């Protein structure tokens, strides 16, 4: 595990400590979780952008043509 020093504004530090205390976790755990969430959000966005670039309307329509044409179940109707 790596230790890092991070400079935070006093107000942000206090808010992070408060939220961590309310969640019954350490400040370290809170910050590690926050960093993990941010990384997940950014990498997911990039992944979806890359997938969208590889997308093809023709392939989508071809796949949809294989789906049966049936009425949706009552619980799936709008």
N, CA, C and O atoms as CSV, one atom per row, in Angstrom:
chain,resi,resn,atom,element,x,y,z
A,1,UNK,N,N,0.846,-1.170,0.000
A,1,UNK,CA,C,0.000,0.000,0.000
A,1,UNK,C,C,0.892,1.234,0.000
A,1,UNK,O,O,1.977,1.225,0.582
A,2,UNK,N,N,0.435,2.281,-0.648
A,2,UNK,CA,C,1.206,3.510,-0.758
A,2,UNK,C,C,0.599,4.596,0.111
A,2,UNK,O,O,-0.621,4.753,0.168
A,3,UNK,N,N,1.452,5.338,0.782
A,3,UNK,CA,C,1.005,6.494,1.568
A,3,UNK,C,C,1.285,7.749,0.763
A,3,UNK,O,O,2.358,7.896,0.178
A,4,UNK,N,N,0.308,8.661,0.736
A,4,UNK,CA,C,0.503,9.925,0.044
A,4,UNK,C,C,0.072,11.070,0.969
A,4,UNK,O,O,-0.757,10.889,1.861
A,5,UNK,N,N,0.640,12.222,0.741
A,5,UNK,CA,C,0.223,13.430,1.447
A,5,UNK,C,C,-0.628,14.242,0.487
A,5,UNK,O,O,-0.246,14.458,-0.664
A,6,UNK,N,N,-1.774,14.689,0.959
A,6,UNK,CA,C,-2.681,15.473,0.129
A,6,UNK,C,C,-3.009,16.762,0.857
A,6,UNK,O,O,-3.349,16.754,2.041
A,7,UNK,N,N,-2.905,17.855,0.148
A,7,UNK,CA,C,-3.275,19.150,0.733
A,7,UNK,C,C,-4.736,19.426,0.377
A,7,UNK,O,O,-5.116,19.432,-0.793
A,8,UNK,N,N,-5.543,19.654,1.412
A,8,UNK,CA,C,-6.954,19.971,1.231
A,8,UNK,C,C,-7.262,21.296,1.908
A,8,UNK,O,O,-6.664,21.627,2.932
A,9,UNK,N,N,-8.178,22.044,1.351
A,9,UNK,CA,C,-8.637,23.222,2.078
A,9,UNK,C,C,-9.250,22.766,3.417
A,9,UNK,O,O,-9.844,21.691,3.506
A,10,UNK,N,N,-9.094,23.595,4.440
A,10,UNK,CA,C,-9.602,23.219,5.765
A,10,UNK,C,C,-11.077,22.842,5.731
A,10,UNK,O,O,-11.490,21.886,6.387
A,11,UNK,N,N,-11.869,23.585,4.974
A,11,UNK,CA,C,-13.311,23.311,4.931
A,11,UNK,C,C,-13.604,21.934,4.331
A,11,UNK,O,O,-14.469,21.214,4.829
A,12,UNK,N,N,-12.893,21.567,3.272
A,12,UNK,CA,C,-13.088,20.262,2.640
A,12,UNK,C,C,-12.630,19.148,3.570
A,12,UNK,O,O,-13.287,18.112,3.669
A,13,UNK,N,N,-11.519,19.352,4.243
A,13,UNK,CA,C,-11.019,18.378,5.194
A,13,UNK,C,C,-12.046,18.137,6.297
A,13,UNK,O,O,-12.325,16.990,6.646
A,14,UNK,N,N,-12.604,19.204,6.841
A,14,UNK,CA,C,-13.581,19.075,7.917
A,14,UNK,C,C,-14.849,18.364,7.430
A,14,UNK,O,O,-15.411,17.528,8.137
A,15,UNK,N,N,-15.286,18.703,6.228
A,15,UNK,CA,C,-16.484,18.039,5.677
A,15,UNK,C,C,-16.232,16.553,5.462
A,15,UNK,O,O,-17.099,15.727,5.747
A,16,UNK,N,N,-15.052,16.210,4.964
A,16,UNK,CA,C,-14.720,14.804,4.742
A,16,UNK,C,C,-14.675,14.052,6.073
A,16,UNK,O,O,-15.180,12.934,6.169
A,17,UNK,N,N,-14.080,14.654,7.090
A,17,UNK,CA,C,-14.038,14.020,8.413
A,17,UNK,C,C,-15.443,13.816,8.961
A,17,UNK,O,O,-15.742,12.771,9.539
A,18,UNK,N,N,-16.302,14.807,8.783
A,18,UNK,CA,C,-17.680,14.709,9.280
A,18,UNK,C,C,-18.436,13.576,8.598
A,18,UNK,O,O,-19.093,12.771,9.258
A,19,UNK,N,N,-18.337,13.521,7.277
A,19,UNK,CA,C,-19.041,12.478,6.533
A,19,UNK,C,C,-18.495,11.098,6.892
A,19,UNK,O,O,-19.268,10.155,7.062
A,20,UNK,N,N,-17.181,10.970,7.008
A,20,UNK,CA,C,-16.578,9.688,7.383
A,20,UNK,C,C,-17.064,9.252,8.761
A,20,UNK,O,O,-17.385,8.083,8.969
A,21,UNK,N,N,-17.116,10.184,9.690
A,21,UNK,CA,C,-17.593,9.864,11.040
A,21,UNK,C,C,-19.047,9.414,10.993
A,21,UNK,O,O,-19.417,8.441,11.649
A,22,UNK,N,N,-19.867,10.109,10.228
A,22,UNK,CA,C,-21.277,9.730,10.116
A,22,UNK,C,C,-21.445,8.346,9.512
A,22,UNK,O,O,-22.382,7.625,9.856
A,23,UNK,N,N,-20.540,7.969,8.609
A,23,UNK,CA,C,-20.597,6.646,7.976
A,23,UNK,C,C,-19.848,5.581,8.776
A,23,UNK,O,O,-19.776,4.422,8.367
A,24,UNK,N,N,-19.294,5.982,9.913
A,24,UNK,CA,C,-18.551,5.063,10.796
A,24,UNK,C,C,-17.371,4.410,10.086
A,24,UNK,O,O,-17.123,3.212,10.228
A,25,UNK,N,N,-16.643,5.231,9.313
A,25,UNK,CA,C,-15.432,4.754,8.650
A,25,UNK,C,C,-14.320,5.759,8.913
A,25,UNK,O,O,-14.573,6.893,9.320
A,26,UNK,N,N,-13.096,5.331,8.678
A,26,UNK,CA,C,-11.964,6.234,8.874
A,26,UNK,C,C,-11.891,7.233,7.723
A,26,UNK,O,O,-12.445,7.013,6.646
A,27,UNK,N,N,-11.200,8.321,7.980
A,27,UNK,CA,C,-10.990,9.316,6.927
A,27,UNK,C,C,-10.204,8.698,5.772
A,27,UNK,O,O,-10.483,8.982,4.607
A,28,UNK,N,N,-9.225,7.856,6.091
A,28,UNK,CA,C,-8.457,7.157,5.042
A,28,UNK,C,C,-9.382,6.334,4.156
A,28,UNK,O,O,-9.298,6.390,2.929
A,29,UNK,N,N,-10.264,5.569,4.795
A,29,UNK,CA,C,-11.180,4.715,4.042
A,29,UNK,C,C,-12.124,5.565,3.189
A,29,UNK,O,O,-12.418,5.214,2.047
A,30,UNK,N,N,-12.591,6.670,3.742
A,30,UNK,CA,C,-13.480,7.557,2.998
A,30,UNK,C,C,-12.780,8.118,1.762
A,30,UNK,O,O,-13.351,8.117,0.672
A,31,UNK,N,N,-11.564,8.588,1.926
A,31,UNK,CA,C,-10.833,9.177,0.802
A,31,UNK,C,C,-10.498,8.110,-0.244
A,31,UNK,O,O,-10.610,8.368,-1.443
A,32,UNK,N,N,-10.093,6.925,0.192
A,32,UNK,CA,C,-9.804,5.844,-0.758
A,32,UNK,C,C,-11.058,5.484,-1.557
A,32,UNK,O,O,-10.987,5.248,-2.763
A,33,UNK,N,N,-12.190,5.446,-0.886
A,33,UNK,CA,C,-13.453,5.139,-1.556
A,33,UNK,C,C,-13.826,6.242,-2.542
A,33,UNK,O,O,-14.301,5.959,-3.641
A,34,UNK,N,N,-13.615,7.491,-2.154
A,34,UNK,CA,C,-13.925,8.618,-3.041
A,34,UNK,C,C,-13.052,8.581,-4.295
A,34,UNK,O,O,-13.538,8.832,-5.398
A,35,UNK,N,N,-11.788,8.276,-4.133
A,35,UNK,CA,C,-10.880,8.182,-5.286
A,35,UNK,C,C,-11.308,7.021,-6.183
A,35,UNK,O,O,-11.317,7.157,-7.407
A,36,UNK,N,N,-11.659,5.890,-5.591
A,36,UNK,CA,C,-12.098,4.730,-6.372
A,36,UNK,C,C,-13.367,5.050,-7.158
A,36,UNK,O,O,-13.494,4.657,-8.318
A,37,UNK,N,N,-14.290,5.751,-6.542
A,37,UNK,CA,C,-15.529,6.129,-7.234
A,37,UNK,C,C,-15.237,7.052,-8.416
A,37,UNK,O,O,-15.819,6.888,-9.488
A,38,UNK,N,N,-14.354,8.004,-8.230
A,38,UNK,CA,C,-14.013,8.941,-9.309
A,38,UNK,C,C,-13.333,8.205,-10.464
A,38,UNK,O,O,-13.654,8.439,-11.630
A,39,UNK,N,N,-12.402,7.323,-10.138
A,39,UNK,CA,C,-11.724,6.545,-11.175
A,39,UNK,C,C,-12.731,5.691,-11.937
A,39,UNK,O,O,-12.674,5.604,-13.164
A,40,UNK,N,N,-13.638,5.071,-11.223
A,40,UNK,CA,C,-14.665,4.246,-11.859
A,40,UNK,C,C,-15.522,5.070,-12.804
A,40,UNK,O,O,-15.808,4.639,-13.921
A,41,UNK,N,N,-15.932,6.244,-12.365
A,41,UNK,CA,C,-16.768,7.099,-13.209
A,41,UNK,C,C,-16.019,7.520,-14.473
A,41,UNK,O,O,-16.582,7.478,-15.567
A,42,UNK,N,N,-14.773,7.922,-14.335
A,42,UNK,CA,C,-14.006,8.376,-15.491
A,42,UNK,C,C,-13.686,7.238,-16.455
A,42,UNK,O,O,-13.791,7.407,-17.670
A,43,UNK,N,N,-13.300,6.089,-15.927
A,43,UNK,CA,C,-12.960,4.982,-16.820
A,43,UNK,C,C,-14.208,4.408,-17.481
A,43,UNK,O,O,-14.138,3.940,-18.617
A,44,UNK,N,N,-15.337,4.436,-16.799
A,44,UNK,CA,C,-16.580,3.962,-17.404
A,44,UNK,C,C,-16.982,4.872,-18.556
A,44,UNK,O,O,-17.397,4.394,-19.612
A,45,UNK,N,N,-16.860,6.179,-18.358
A,45,UNK,CA,C,-17.199,7.124,-19.420
A,45,UNK,C,C,-16.314,6.893,-20.643
A,45,UNK,O,O,-16.804,6.885,-21.772
A,46,UNK,N,N,-15.025,6.707,-20.422
A,46,UNK,CA,C,-14.111,6.460,-21.553
A,46,UNK,C,C,-14.446,5.140,-22.254
A,46,UNK,O,O,-14.442,5.056,-23.483
A,47,UNK,N,N,-14.734,4.118,-21.456
A,47,UNK,CA,C,-15.078,2.814,-22.022
A,47,UNK,C,C,-16.325,2.933,-22.905
A,47,UNK,O,O,-16.353,2.411,-24.019
A,48,UNK,N,N,-17.353,3.624,-22.401
A,48,UNK,CA,C,-18.578,3.769,-23.180
A,48,UNK,C,C,-18.350,4.596,-24.437
A,48,UNK,O,O,-18.942,4.309,-25.477
A,49,UNK,N,N,-17.504,5.616,-24.359
A,49,UNK,CA,C,-17.179,6.408,-25.549
A,49,UNK,C,C,-16.476,5.544,-26.594
A,49,UNK,O,O,-16.772,5.633,-27.786
A,50,UNK,N,N,-15.540,4.706,-26.134
A,50,UNK,CA,C,-14.835,3.820,-27.068
A,50,UNK,C,C,-15.794,2.833,-27.718
A,50,UNK,O,O,-15.712,2.575,-28.919
A,51,UNK,N,N,-16.703,2.281,-26.918
A,51,UNK,CA,C,-17.686,1.338,-27.461
A,51,UNK,C,C,-18.602,2.037,-28.461
A,51,UNK,O,O,-18.944,1.467,-29.497
A,52,UNK,N,N,-18.996,3.262,-28.155
A,52,UNK,CA,C,-19.874,4.008,-29.064
A,52,UNK,C,C,-19.190,4.253,-30.400
A,52,UNK,O,O,-19.837,4.211,-31.446
A,53,UNK,N,N,-17.884,4.509,-30.372
A,53,UNK,CA,C,-17.143,4.740,-31.612
A,53,UNK,C,C,-17.124,3.493,-32.485
A,53,UNK,O,O,-17.082,3.587,-33.712
A,54,UNK,N,N,-17.154,2.326,-31.850
A,54,UNK,CA,C,-17.130,1.070,-32.608
A,54,UNK,C,C,-18.525,0.635,-33.034
A,54,UNK,O,O,-18.678,-0.324,-33.790
A,55,UNK,N,N,-19.545,1.347,-32.547
A,55,UNK,CA,C,-20.927,0.960,-32.840
A,55,UNK,C,C,-21.275,1.133,-34.309
A,55,UNK,O,O,-20.648,1.903,-35.037
A,56,UNK,N,N,-22.289,0.396,-34.715
A,56,UNK,CA,C,-22.726,0.449,-36.105
A,56,UNK,C,C,-24.251,0.353,-36.127
A,56,UNK,O,O,-24.830,-0.583,-35.576
A,57,UNK,N,N,-24.889,1.323,-36.766
A,57,UNK,CA,C,-26.346,1.300,-36.877
A,57,UNK,C,C,-26.793,0.068,-37.673
A,57,UNK,O,O,-27.808,-0.551,-37.354
A,58,UNK,N,N,-26.042,-0.270,-38.688
A,58,UNK,CA,C,-26.395,-1.430,-39.515
A,58,UNK,C,C,-26.367,-2.721,-38.692
A,58,UNK,O,O,-27.275,-3.546,-38.795
A,59,UNK,N,N,-25.320,-2.891,-37.872
A,59,UNK,CA,C,-25.234,-4.094,-37.040
A,59,UNK,C,C,-26.341,-4.118,-35.996
A,59,UNK,O,O,-26.880,-5.178,-35.677
A,60,UNK,N,N,-26.681,-2.942,-35.464
A,60,UNK,CA,C,-27.782,-2.858,-34.503
A,60,UNK,C,C,-29.091,-3.305,-35.148
A,60,UNK,O,O,-29.829,-4.117,-34.590
A,61,UNK,N,N,-29.363,-2.760,-36.333
A,61,UNK,CA,C,-30.602,-3.117,-37.021
A,61,UNK,C,C,-30.627,-4.595,-37.395
A,61,UNK,O,O,-31.677,-5.236,-37.358
A,62,UNK,N,N,-29.471,-5.128,-37.754
A,62,UNK,CA,C,-29.384,-6.552,-38.089
A,62,UNK,C,C,-29.696,-7.398,-36.855
A,62,UNK,O,O,-30.441,-8.373,-36.947
A,63,UNK,N,N,-29.137,-7.036,-35.713
A,63,UNK,CA,C,-29.410,-7.775,-34.477
A,63,UNK,C,C,-30.877,-7.644,-34.085
A,63,UNK,O,O,-31.488,-8.618,-33.646
A,64,UNK,N,N,-31.444,-6.462,-34.238
A,64,UNK,CA,C,-32.845,-6.258,-33.883
A,64,UNK,C,C,-33.780,-7.052,-34.795
A,64,UNK,O,O,-34.869,-7.448,-34.379
A,65,UNK,N,N,-33.358,-7.281,-36.026
A,65,UNK,CA,C,-34.202,-8.041,-36.952
A,65,UNK,C,C,-34.334,-9.500,-36.509
A,65,UNK,O,O,-35.259,-10.192,-36.935
A,66,UNK,N,N,-33.438,-9.964,-35.677
A,66,UNK,CA,C,-33.492,-11.340,-35.172
A,66,UNK,C,C,-34.416,-11.484,-33.966
A,66,UNK,O,O,-34.782,-12.596,-33.587
A,67,UNK,N,N,-34.788,-10.361,-33.370
A,67,UNK,CA,C,-35.664,-10.406,-32.194
A,67,UNK,C,C,-37.088,-10.676,-32.650
A,67,UNK,O,O,-37.543,-10.108,-33.643
A,68,UNK,N,N,-37.795,-11.542,-31.927
A,68,UNK,CA,C,-39.174,-11.836,-32.328
A,68,UNK,C,C,-40.069,-10.611,-32.143
A,68,UNK,O,O,-39.848,-9.795,-31.249
A,69,UNK,N,N,-41.070,-10.497,-32.992
A,69,UNK,CA,C,-42.014,-9.386,-32.912
A,69,UNK,C,C,-43.214,-9.848,-32.095
A,69,UNK,O,O,-44.169,-10.409,-32.633
A,70,UNK,N,N,-43.154,-9.608,-30.803
A,70,UNK,CA,C,-44.239,-10.009,-29.898
A,70,UNK,C,C,-44.608,-8.829,-29.012
A,70,UNK,O,O,-43.810,-7.916,-28.800
A,71,UNK,N,N,-45.815,-8.865,-28.507
A,71,UNK,CA,C,-46.257,-7.837,-27.573
A,71,UNK,C,C,-45.504,-8.012,-26.254
A,71,UNK,O,O,-45.246,-9.138,-25.830
A,72,UNK,N,N,-45.148,-6.890,-25.599
A,72,UNK,CA,C,-44.473,-7.006,-24.305
A,72,UNK,C,C,-45.416,-7.537,-23.231
A,72,UNK,O,O,-46.636,-7.402,-23.326
A,73,UNK,N,N,-44.821,-8.139,-22.213
A,73,UNK,CA,C,-45.604,-8.579,-21.061
A,73,UNK,C,C,-46.285,-7.368,-20.434
A,73,UNK,O,O,-45.777,-6.252,-20.553
A,74,UNK,N,N,-47.414,-7.560,-19.773
A,74,UNK,CA,C,-48.122,-6.423,-19.179
A,74,UNK,C,C,-47.250,-5.573,-18.254
A,74,UNK,O,O,-47.403,-4.352,-18.219
A,75,UNK,N,N,-46.339,-6.200,-17.508
A,75,UNK,CA,C,-45.492,-5.438,-16.579
A,75,UNK,C,C,-44.399,-4.657,-17.299
A,75,UNK,O,O,-43.743,-3.819,-16.681
A,76,UNK,N,N,-44.182,-4.910,-18.599
A,76,UNK,CA,C,-43.172,-4.200,-19.362
A,76,UNK,C,C,-43.755,-3.086,-20.234
A,76,UNK,O,O,-43.012,-2.380,-20.917
A,77,UNK,N,N,-45.062,-2.929,-20.214
A,77,UNK,CA,C,-45.697,-1.919,-21.062
A,77,UNK,C,C,-45.594,-0.551,-20.438
A,77,UNK,O,O,-45.582,-0.416,-19.214
A,78,UNK,N,N,-45.519,0.471,-21.279
A,78,UNK,CA,C,-45.492,1.851,-20.801
A,78,UNK,C,C,-46.882,2.319,-20.442
A,78,UNK,O,O,-47.059,3.461,-20.018
